[in-house]
Amino acid sequence: MVYKKFLNYRQTYCEDSTVFNYSNTLRYFLDFMELHFSAPADVILVDCIKSDDISSYVCYLRNKKKNDNHPLTATSDCYITKR
């Protein structure tokens, strides 16, 4: 898959943290495209992605809850308070 080739190539000259961020960013995009096209990412052709699809992705990112995939994100509205 092109995704893995891109990341492997970047690992040759980018910091690990940069490659990690590239990986996350591409994963968000691929996850969105899978939902948007109702198909696995590896069967979606780049030629099929139009500017409207990119605009939809940008809109999704703007409205997406920040840090929703972070491992320390609260899973409920329950907060620790001072006694």
C-alpha positions in Angstrom: 0.0 0.0 0.0 1.2 3.5 -0.8 0.6 4.6 2.8 3.2 2.2 4.1 5.7 3.0 1.4 5.3 6.7 2.2 5.9 6.1 5.9 8.9 3.8 5.3 10.5 6.3 3.0 10.0 9.1 5.5 11.6 7.0 8.2 14.9 7.2 6.4 15.3 10.9 7.1 12.5 12.1 9.4 12.4 12.1 13.2 10.4 9.3 14.8 7.9 11.9 16.1 7.4 13.3 12.6 6.7 9.9 11.1 4.3 9.2 14.0 2.4 12.4 13.2 2.3 11.6 9.5 1.0 8.2 10.4 -1.8 9.6 12.5 -2.8 12.2 10.0 -2.9 9.7 7.2 -4.9 7.3 9.3 -7.5 10.0 10.1 -7.8 10.7 6.4 -8.0 7.0 5.4 -10.6 6.3 8.1 -12.7 9.2 6.9 -12.4 8.1 3.3 -13.5 4.5 4.2 -16.6 5.9 5.9 -17.2 8.5 3.1 -16.9 5.9 0.3 -18.2 2.9 2.2 -15.2 0.9 1.1 -11.9 -0.2 2.4 -9.1 2.3 1.9 -7.0 -0.1 -0.2 -9.7 -0.2 -2.9 -10.4 3.6 -3.1 -8.6 5.0 -6.1 -6.9 8.4 -5.8 -8.6 9.4 -9.0 -12.0 8.9 -7.4 -11.2 11.4 -4.6 -12.6 14.8 -5.7 -12.3 18.3 -4.2 -15.7 17.9 -2.6 -14.4 14.9 -0.8 -11.5 16.8 0.5 -13.8 19.7 1.6 -15.9 17.2 3.4 -12.8 15.9 5.2 -11.8 19.4 6.2 -15.3 20.1 7.5 -15.1 16.8 9.5 -11.8 17.8 11.0 -13.1 21.3 12.0 -16.0 19.7 13.8 -14.2 16.7 15.2 -13.7 16.6 19.0 -10.1 17.4 19.7 -7.9 14.5 21.0 -10.7 12.0 20.7 -8.3 9.2 19.9 -5.8 10.0 22.6 -5.3 7.2 25.1 -5.8 9.5 28.1 -9.0 11.1 26.8 -11.9 10.8 29.4 -14.4 8.1 28.5 -17.2 9.8 30.5 -18.2 13.1 31.8 -17.1 12.1 35.3 -14.2 14.3 36.5 -12.0 14.0 39.5 -12.7 16.8 42.0 -11.0 18.0 45.1 -12.6 16.8 48.4 
